[in-house]
Every structure is written in C-alpha cells, then in structure tokens.
Amino acid sequence: MRKKRMLIGIFTLVGLLLLSELFLWSSGRVGLFNTTNRIISGAPNIEVQGKRLSYQGTIFSSPSDLDEYASSDTGEALYKAKGTPPNPPWIYVKKDSNTFFRYKTPQLPWRM
C-alpha cells in the first residue's frame, strides 16, 4: 500500500512538471528543461529587451564567421552569422576563442 502511494505521488509530480513545461512553451517563454540544460552547460542567462533567450547548445566556430551586432540587457556582446538578416534566427555569445553558446528568441508555437 505504501509503494502504491509513493508511485502515485511520483507520477503526480512528473505530470505537474510536464504540464508546467507545456504551459510555459505554449506561452512563448523559456521552460524549466531549457533553463536546467543552460545551467548545466555553464551558459549565461541572456536577456534582450527584457525577453529571456532560449539556450540551443554550444557550437565551435571561427570568430571570422560571425559579426558582432548588438549587446544584451546586461552588456554582453551578441553575435550573428555573416549574411543573416538584422533580426537573426540564431544569436551567439562568445565562451572562448572558438566556442560560442547559441540562443534563439522563443516563439509562440502557432507562429513557428
């Protein structure tokens, strides 16, 4: 009987976590899984015009392939790939000489 209660409690917590993630995703915000992944990778929290960017991973690239184009709300230099439009799909933040963190602006699911 005790194991059954524990299993029901675990499934309830997991269900609530998934429901909250779905709610955040559907409202165009950065979810808990993305935030956890960003923290584990050591990437900084980047906000542009008060909107938090969604972390998309780490890439290795030559700095000559990227152009500095703006700064975050905290003054961090932001880069975009050469030849991309003024509002680029991917935004990069320098980690070290050839490593960059990749971000994108979260979108509402029906506008993707």
C-alpha positions as CSV (number, residue, x, y, z in Angstrom):
1,M,0.0,0.0,0.0
2,R,2.9,2.4,0.8
3,K,4.6,1.7,-2.5
4,K,1.4,2.4,-4.4
5,R,1.1,5.8,-2.7
6,M,4.7,6.6,-3.4
7,L,4.2,5.7,-7.1
8,I,1.1,7.8,-7.4
9,G,2.9,10.7,-5.8
10,I,5.9,10.4,-8.2
11,F,3.6,10.2,-11.2
12,T,1.6,13.2,-10.0
13,L,4.8,15.3,-9.6
14,V,6.1,14.3,-13.0
15,G,2.7,15.1,-14.5
16,L,2.7,18.6,-12.9
17,L,6.2,19.2,-14.1
18,L,5.3,18.3,-17.7
19,L,2.1,20.4,-17.5
20,S,4.0,23.4,-16.3
21,E,6.6,22.9,-19.1
22,L,3.8,22.7,-21.7
23,F,2.2,25.9,-20.3
24,L,5.5,27.8,-20.5
25,W,6.1,26.5,-24.0
26,S,2.7,27.5,-25.2
27,S,3.0,31.0,-23.8
28,G,6.3,31.6,-25.6
29,R,8.6,31.5,-22.6
30,V,11.7,29.6,-21.8
31,G,10.8,26.4,-20.0
32,L,12.3,24.6,-17.0
33,F,14.1,21.9,-19.1
34,N,15.8,24.6,-21.2
35,T,16.9,26.5,-18.1
36,T,18.3,23.4,-16.5
37,N,20.2,22.5,-19.6
38,R,21.6,26.0,-19.8
39,I,22.7,26.0,-16.2
40,I,24.4,22.5,-16.6
41,S,26.3,23.7,-19.7
42,G,27.5,26.8,-17.9
43,A,25.9,29.2,-20.4
44,P,24.9,32.7,-19.2
45,N,21.3,33.8,-18.9
46,I,20.8,36.2,-21.8
47,E,18.0,38.8,-22.0
48,V,17.4,41.1,-24.9
49,Q,14.8,43.9,-24.4
50,G,13.6,42.2,-21.3
51,K,12.9,38.8,-23.0
52,R,15.0,35.8,-22.0
53,L,16.5,33.9,-24.9
54,S,16.2,30.1,-25.2
55,Y,19.5,28.3,-25.0
56,Q,20.2,26.0,-28.0
57,G,23.6,24.5,-27.3
58,T,27.3,25.1,-27.8
59,I,29.0,25.3,-31.2
60,F,32.6,25.6,-32.3
61,S,33.1,28.2,-35.0
62,S,35.7,30.6,-36.2
63,P,35.1,34.1,-35.0
64,S,35.5,35.3,-38.6
65,D,32.2,33.6,-39.5
66,L,30.3,35.8,-37.0
67,D,29.6,39.5,-36.7
68,E,29.1,41.4,-33.5
69,Y,25.7,43.1,-33.9
70,A,24.2,44.0,-30.5
71,S,24.5,43.6,-26.8
72,S,22.3,42.0,-24.2
73,D,20.5,43.9,-21.4
74,T,23.5,43.3,-19.2
75,G,26.0,44.4,-21.8
76,E,27.2,41.0,-23.1
77,A,28.3,41.1,-26.7
78,L,25.9,39.3,-29.1
79,Y,27.0,37.9,-32.4
80,K,25.1,36.7,-35.5
81,A,26.3,34.7,-38.5
82,K,27.5,36.7,-41.5
83,G,24.9,37.3,-44.1
84,T,21.9,36.8,-41.8
85,P,19.1,39.4,-41.6
86,P,19.1,42.2,-38.9
87,N,16.8,40.0,-36.7
88,P,18.8,36.8,-36.9
89,P,17.4,33.3,-36.2
90,W,20.4,32.4,-34.1
91,I,22.2,34.6,-31.6
92,Y,25.7,33.7,-30.4
93,V,27.5,34.5,-27.2
94,K,31.3,34.0,-27.0
95,K,32.5,31.4,-24.5
96,D,36.2,31.4,-25.5
97,S,38.2,31.8,-28.7
98,N,36.4,29.3,-30.9
99,T,33.4,28.3,-28.8
100,F,30.1,30.0,-28.7
101,F,26.8,29.5,-26.9
102,R,23.8,29.5,-29.3
103,Y,20.4,31.1,-28.4
104,K,17.2,31.9,-30.1
105,T,14.2,34.1,-29.3
106,P,11.4,31.9,-28.0
107,Q,8.3,31.9,-30.3
108,L,4.7,31.1,-29.7
109,P,4.1,27.5,-31.0
110,W,1.5,28.7,-33.6
111,R,3.9,31.3,-35.0
112,M,6.8,28.9,-35.7
